[in-house]
């Protein structure tokens, strides 16, 4: 019990009797018993809350499954609507397009000023 041997426990009881006397020891024992009962009750409440949240977690898992299936459906629709069946989400894809006006303006500025380099 708490790494305390028999001899150590007897010594602790002897010191408690010397400090508090025989009339106060039963009162301390009752108080300690109430404390342990309260601790056990609190522990059981915490276990109940954990089990309740685990049941809620099952609901969360089913919602994640539903969300994943919805996401797959949306991806299939995107593929069917996009030209060629593939949507290019590369942000540089528009800049590489020769018909893009931003690319044309960028080329005009570079031809006038040359490449812009940072000075440190």
Steps between C-alpha positions, in 0.01 A plus 500: 500500500670820373839330540467502881602187689346364820763651731467842336121486533524419870741790547259739324210380719714544813592858399132578423396370845770711665402819313120483502410263782259209501186715502569676165618198298146361434391845377797512259420146382137599428611809312751296301227244418265773377782643290569160341127446429480844340812426292351170381172672407686768306706236321182315397350825366812562292482144362135557407585824317779325308264220396239756397751686286608168344139443392497851355824411319311222319261766375797709389642204307172451315491872416858476366399206281206699365723802435758286319235351271364849426852623419552207261174583322603865461838397359329276245277789390802730469676246281199461274451878460867598444633499143696182448366366825783654704506827690847655522531668838856611434513872574764557232283341230343836410836675484637239259210560262628712204158660454487622859516883512693495828773293335513741207534803728768326705698426181468864390632628833791256495592602146507867607678468835670164491467253781448670837745386766488572870788684662605378841 
